[in-house]
Amino acid sequence: MSDATIKWGWYSIDPVDFWGKPVLASHTFASIAGSDGPWFDCYGSHTGPKRKYPVSKGNGSRRLAVTISCFDPDDSRGNSESNFDRKNGGKLGLGDCSGIIYAVSGVCHQMANRIITESGQLVTSAPGYLMGSFITYGAYGSPIGRPDWFWPIYLPACKMLADSSGITPKHTEFSQRVIDSEMEFGVKHADKLYENRMSLVVENRLGKDYSAAKLAKLSKIHLKFIESKLKVDDDYLSNVINSIEHTYRVNDLNRQSFISMHDVLGEKDFEALFGAPAIDHPLINPEIAAQLSGQSLKP
């Protein structure tokens, strides 16, 4: 049942990385009803520099959006001006995570996409979304850490819990192809899933006739990054390293990956593909990682 207006927005993340270099990144958030909330902060906030809100809006179910965020359809915050801003506790043990293990299976972009899914929106225009976040985590998150929280499984569970059949959203052609890909390949065909994400972005930004040889090289580079990231994820999930060390390692791997992609693409095509010049881009927000670990960032 559609009983609410669902909106989303973004604000700029600190415009320098660990090494003091400029970056292009954003934090995304969502809301339902009016401008007074409730707000879904997606492990960050709903206010920040260069804030753009609402980017777009659509119809959806208040109860389902609340359930997706915290897995509790009866959470009292859903009927107030409160913030869904917890990073621990709650039904999932990870606060208002929308079924995402932050930095492992997704970041704020994937959290927001899940909450606004019924309204037919994706955060595609958020700075930094295509540059790393989408090709790594997809639209709705990867099945790493908790396969039972993977979107094709998590969404039906939320609908059942919220006693909501939901509505059929109308997506753009690109967004619908993205969603179909996520549902098709799923957990059992992860390699094809990552390759298809890269293919979709290249086709959307550089055209259907873009060099197949270069696309193959880009996919190989990205799969190598994914393999390395999975090893770091395992160390984090096994408590060998904490969230801040995990962030440093993954962001450094991501930086190396984009340097290699830039070598394949060249400056012009790199910027056309990812919406930014060849600058260091933090896949994971270090400030959120620091909050999760209870430690300070490295100087």
N, C-alpha and C positions, 0 to 999 in steps of 0.2 A: 504494500500500500504506500502510495506517495503522500506524505503529510508534512514535508519539510523542504525548505530550500537549502541546498548544500553548496557551499562556496569554498574556494581555496585561494591561497596566496603564497607569496614568498618574500623573503628579505635577504639582503646580501650578508654572507658570512665574512668574517675578518679578511680583508683583501690581501693578506700576506700568508705565506706558508711557514713551515718550521724554519726555513732558511732565510726568511725575510723577503722572499720573492713574491711578485703579484700573482694572484690566482683568480679564477672565475668559479664561484661556487655560491649556492643559495640554500637556505633552509626553507622547507615548505611546511605549511600547516593548513588546517581546514576548519570550517565552522558550519553549524546548522542554524536555521532560523535567522534572526536579525543580527545586527553588528554587535550585540551584547553577548553573543555566545549561546550555548556553550562552545568553547574552543577546543580543538584537538591539536595540541602543541607538537605532537610527533617527536618527543624527546628534546624539543628545543623550546621555543616561545612562539608567540604570534605577533610580536612587535620587534622591530629591528631596523637597521639602516637600509635606505633605499627600498622601503617596503612597498610592495604592489599587491593591493587587495581591494576587491576581489578580482582575480584574473579572469575567472569565469564562474558560472553557477548553473545549477540544474536541479531537477526534482528528485527526491528520494525519501527514504524512510528514516525518521529520527531514531527509532528503536533499533533498526539494523545497524546504523552508523555507530551508535553507542556500543552495541554488541561486538562489532568488528574491532573497535578500539580497545575494549577492556574485557571482552568475553562475558559480560554481565548485563543483560538487557534491562535489569531493574536498578542499575546504578543511579542513585538519586541525582547525580550531577547532570544527567541527561535532560532534566527538566528545570535547569537553573542556569545561571550565568557563570557557572564554575568552569574551571579549566581541567581538561583531561591531560594532566602533566606529570603523572607519576612515572618513575623509572624503575620502580621495584614494587613488590607486593602484589596484591590483587589476585584474581582468579588464575592468571597465567604465571605469576611469580615475577614477571618483568614489568609490572605496572601497566601503563596504557600503550602497549607495544604493537597492537594490531596484529599479533601473531608473528612479529619480526624480531629475530635476535639481532640487535643493533650491531652493525659492521660485519656480521657474519652472513646473515641471509638477506640483509637490506639496510637501508638508511631511511632518513625522513621522507625521501621521495616515494619509496615503496609503501611506507605507512600511510601517507596522504592518499596515494592512488587507491589503496584498499578502502579507505573511508569514503572516498568520493565516487567509487566505482559505479554505484547504482544510478548516479546522475549523468552518466555518459561522458565523464571527464577523465583526462590523464594530465599529469603535470609536465607535459612535454615541453612547454615553453620556459620552464624554470631554468635559469642559468646553471650550467654544469650537469643537467640531467642526462643529456645524450653523451656528454664527455665523461664516460666512466660509469656513472650510476646505472644507466639502463643496460649497457652491454654487459655489465657484470652481474647485476641483480635482476634485470628484467623489469617489467612494469609492476609486478606484485611480489617480488622477492623470490629467492632461490630456496630449494629444499634442504639447505645445509643446516645441520644441528638438530632440527626438529622436522622431519619429513611430514609428520601429521599436521604441521602448521603451514605446509605448502598450500598456495592459494586454491588449487582445485579441490583440496580437502577441507581447508579452513572455512571457505565461504559457505559451502553447504551446511557445515556444522553451525556456523553463526546464524544462518537462516532458520535452521531447525530450532536453535535455542531461542531466537527472537520470535518464533512462530510467525515467520514472514516468508512468503513466497517470492517477495521482491518484485521489481518491475524490470522489463526488458529495456535497457538503455540503448540510445542511438549514438553510436560512436562514429568518428571519422573513419575513412577507409583505412588509413595507416594504423590508427589505434585498434581497429577491429582485427587487422592482420596480426598485430602484436599480441592481442589477447588470444586469438585462435592458436598462435604458435605456442604460447605458454601452456595452453590446455592440451595441445596435441602431443608435445614431446615429454613434458612432465619430468618425473624423477628418473625414469628408466633410460632416457636418451639425452642425458645432460650435455654430451658433446655436441649433438645436433642442435640442441637448444641454444647454446652459446654461439655456434656458427650462424644460426638463423637470425639471431638478434643483430649480429654484425651486418649480415646481408640486408636486413630490413632497413637499417640506418643508412647504409651506403646507397641503397636504391632510392631511399626517400630524399637524401641530401645531395647525392652526386649523379643520380639518374640510373635507369635500368641498363644502359649500355656501358657503364663504367668497367674498366679493365678487370676481367675475371682473375688474371694472374695477380694483380695487386690485392684484390679482395681475398684471395687465398692466402697471401702473405700476412694480411692484417688479421685474419682469423687464426693463423698459426701463432702469431705474436700474442694474441689475446688468450688463446688456450694455454700457452705456456705460462702466462700471468696467472690464470685461474688455477692451474696445477700448483703453482708456488703458493698462491693465497690459501688454498685448501690445507696445505701443510701448516701454515701459520694459524689458520682457524682451528685446526686440531689441537695445537699447543694451547690456544686460548681456552677452548672448551674443556680441555683436560687440566686447566688451572696451572699449566707450566709457566705461562706468562699472563700478565693482567691486561686490561683493556687499553691502557695507554701504550704499552709496548706493542701490542697487537696493531694499534693504529699506526705507529711509526713504521713498522715493518711493511704493512699492507700499502700504506701511502707511498713508501719508497719503491716497492715493486710496481705500483701503478705508474709512478713517475718514469721509471725505466721503460715500461711498456709503451708509454706515449712518446718517449724519445725515439723508440724504434719505429713506431707507427709514423711519426713525422718524417723519418728517413725514407719511408716507402712512399708517402703521400706528397711530400713537398709542402711548403708553407701555404700556398693558395688552397689546395685541396684539403689540407688538414683543417684550416679555419672554416672552410665550407662544410666539412663533415661534422665537426664538433662545435662550431659556433664560437670558437676562440682561437687565437694564435697559439703557437707551441709554448705554452707556459706550464709551470708545475701546477697540477690540479689535485687537491686532496680529496680522495674518494670518501674518506671518513672525516667527520668533523672532530678535530682534536679536543675541542672544549667539552663536547659531550663525552668523549672517551675519558677525559680527566675526571669528570663528574662521576662516571660509573666506577672508576678505579679508586677514587678518593685521593688521588695523587696530583701533583702539579706537573704542568708541561715542562719539557726540557728547555733550558735557557738557550 
